[in-house]
Amino acid sequence: MLENHKESQKRKFAWADKWVKMTGERAKIDAKANNTYIVYETKKGLVKEYPDGKIVKIDNKITEEKNELR
């Protein structure tokens, strides 16, 4: 019974994986159209991805310092 429950959960929320992927692709399209970048998190930290494919790591120390000033 537990195996069937796990399988039904996978099918029930399988649309979420597809939706997340499509949302990221749409963000890239919008960034290219507006000549800007997208920001997302990787295992190594936050990065900016530009329309030309350039990826720049965001330094968390700078971000933390800016938040402390507020």
KAURWO-V122942 format. One record per run of one state. SS is the DSSP state (A for helix, B for strand, O for the rest). FROM is the first residue (numbers start at 1). LEN is the number of residues. If there is no record, write none. Layout:
# KAURWO-V122942
{{SS | FROM | LEN} {SS | FROM | LEN}}
This chain:
# KAURWO-V122942
{{O | 1 | 1} {A | 2 | 11} {O | 13 | 1} {A | 14 | 20} {O | 34 | 3} {B | 37 | 6} {O | 43 | 2} {B | 45 | 6} {O | 51 | 4} {B | 55 | 3} {O | 58 | 2} {A | 60 | 10} {O | 70 | 1}}
